[in-house]
């Protein structure tokens, strides 16, 4: 018995086909309707978000304009008061002398007395008038200076407030790096160990440094053998992560070391620090020194990338052994 008996009869099969076709058309129309609704919803959300952003910007501009207007008004008021005060002081000084406006009631009596003795005291009055004018000029200049200073202070305050309001929302201040005031000195020594003559950074399995500090790192190397860097790490011939991007090696200030004479590196990849170490003169010591800044507390790996080990490509032995040519740096 066939699973689809309707297919045996052309009429019935045709009906099934038509029904299926109608269902597909209806499903397609429904899908298109849903997609249109989704698109419309997205457009509405986008429009509402744009309206919200525009309203927020409009409010911020309004507040900024208000603060600027208030600041300018205050500045003009301060300057106006200063000018009026200057004029009043000068008029009072010139008309009534040092007593100012408070002696206005005594002006008629003083005028009568002055009239009676004007002929005898004319030279003295002329001198006093000159003195009053000079004093008035000095007072005017002093008050004007104070007025200008006050106005500038107000303007600066307004500018500060405006900048604070105009700053984008959520803008964060970047804190300045903090380093301890004391400088820490750390010395490492490279020499051949008693283990098959392997080179090693002595007592370097876990190097401990203080956090947020300035560290002067000194490396005394007794190794006179060169170990040029392979091509995949050739960039470790450059000084990285130190103050000024420099190191001192053998008394010379360097930003990189020729790959032909590189003997070791002291590299902390996670901190971006790399000090290439030149080979020491035969039978002597070469001193490499650089200043670094430690950051937050953490534990980091250090490694020598010069192939100074044993085995294939001289990249095994001490290069794989912690406390020889690799280890950790603990900052705490």
HELIX and SHEET records of a PDB file:
HELIX    1   1 UNK A    5  UNK A    8  5                                   4    
HELIX    2   2 UNK A   10  UNK A   96  1                                  87    
HELIX    3   3 UNK A   97  UNK A  106  5                                  10    
HELIX    4   4 UNK A  107  UNK A  116  1                                  10    
HELIX    5   5 UNK A  118  UNK A  166  1                                  49    
HELIX    6   6 UNK A  231  UNK A  237  5                                   7    
HELIX    7   7 UNK A  243  UNK A  245  5                                   3    
HELIX    8   8 UNK A  259  UNK A  261  5                                   3    
HELIX    9   9 UNK A  269  UNK A  271  5                                   3    
HELIX   10  10 UNK A  312  UNK A  314  5                                   3    
HELIX   11  11 UNK A  317  UNK A  319  5                                   3    
SHEET    1   A 6 UNK A 199  UNK A 201  0                                        
SHEET    2   A 6 UNK A 183  UNK A 192 -1                                        
SHEET    3   A 6 UNK A 214  UNK A 221  1                                        
SHEET    4   A 6 UNK A 286  UNK A 293 -1                                        
SHEET    5   A 6 UNK A 247  UNK A 249 -1                                        
SHEET    6   A 6 UNK A 252  UNK A 254 -1                                        
SHEET    1   B 3 UNK A 206  UNK A 209  0                                        
SHEET    2   B 3 UNK A 326  UNK A 331  1                                        
SHEET    3   B 3 UNK A 298  UNK A 303 -1                                        
SHEET    1   C 2 UNK A 262  UNK A 268  0                                        
SHEET    2   C 2 UNK A 273  UNK A 278 -1                                        
END                                                                             
